[in-house]
Structures are given as structure tokens and as C-alpha cells.
Amino acid sequence: MLPAGLAAQPAERPDRDHLLALHPGGRTVVRLLVGACSCDLVRPRQPEPREDERQLRERYRRAGRTRDSLIAALERHRQGGLIPVPAGGWPRALAAFIAEHARNAGETLFLLHYSAADTPASRAPPPRRIRAAEVLTRADDWLEEDAPVVVGS
């Protein structure tokens, strides 16, 4: 079961097709969200919200996105700040969920992919494999951007 405040929504078809090709044993592909974005799963929110928003603005600028798309992204990001942070933070709550999921459902592929352009996940290298215990001990850094990983029990 997902930790309170974390939501799963079906992935778009291009992402789903790409990720199922990386992990043919998979059946379901979802995006994990806190509020309407996933920022909280990647790094803790800064005490000054403008610092988080500055980073998001910079990513959108580098991607060549429009002002309107940036404003929409900032609004999605702000919604996540309204959800109470679980004890130990989101990365630890996610790690506990992933470890439990590995025990119950078997191997699962995870990919941290940032896309300001709402494009599907790019071609990724073959996934590396780790055990759920490693996810628990490295909750803050087991998942690297654009580096797929299969977690098993």
C-alpha cells in the first residue's frame, strides 16, 4: 500500500511502452506523485520555497519551455507542499514502500526521469539490479536520474 499522501497514476503510453521494453516482466507502469508532482521524492523541500522554485525555473529555461508551461509546473509543485511529510521524509517512505512491494510483487523497475517538455522517457541504458535492502539503507540516493534500476527482494 502506498504511504499516505503518495499517489500513483497510469503512465502515458510512450513511457509505458519504453519501460515495459526495459523490463519485459512488468505489467503496470505508473507515475508516483506527491500532490501533483514528484519533486518531494527526489529531494527535501528547502526551508525557503523560492529556492525550490528557482531550481524548477532553471530546468524549464534550459529545456526552452514557455512561460505558461512554467507557471503550470510551479502550480503543480506548490500543491505538493500542502501534503504533510511523513516521519523520516518522502525518500524513506518511498524506500519502505519499494521494499514491501519487492517482497510482495517481485522485481520492479524504477526510473527517475525529469521531463520539462512532457516527453516520454528517453532511451535509457540497461537497468542495473539491486536488492530491496540496499534501497532501505540508501533511501536518499539509490535512484539516479535517467538510470533505470530493477529492485528485487
Order of alpha helices (4+ residues) and beta strands (2+ residues): beta-alpha-beta-alpha-alpha-alpha-alpha-beta-beta-alpha-beta
